Amino acid sequence: MAQKMKEHPDFKRKYLDNPDTHTRDLAYMKIFDEVMNQQRRSELELYKMISQDEAFKSAMQDTVKRILSA
């Protein structure tokens, strides 16, 4: 998931190099949703959990964000 986010065309410009924390967070959530939508066929169970459980989605976003920050 983290690798797919890094490969997203907006990742570097709108997330990684963005100094504005508010728009950076918005870009992260948008990229996360787009990548998850692209992956839903191969990760159907994960997609279902993320789409049905907001707490799980938030935890998953936080986990991937920590991976990307390392």
Secondary structure, 3 states (H helix, E strand, C coil): CHHHHHHCCCHHHHHHCCCCHHHHHHHHHHHHHHHHHHHCCCCHHHHHHHHHCHHHHHHHHHHHHHHHHC
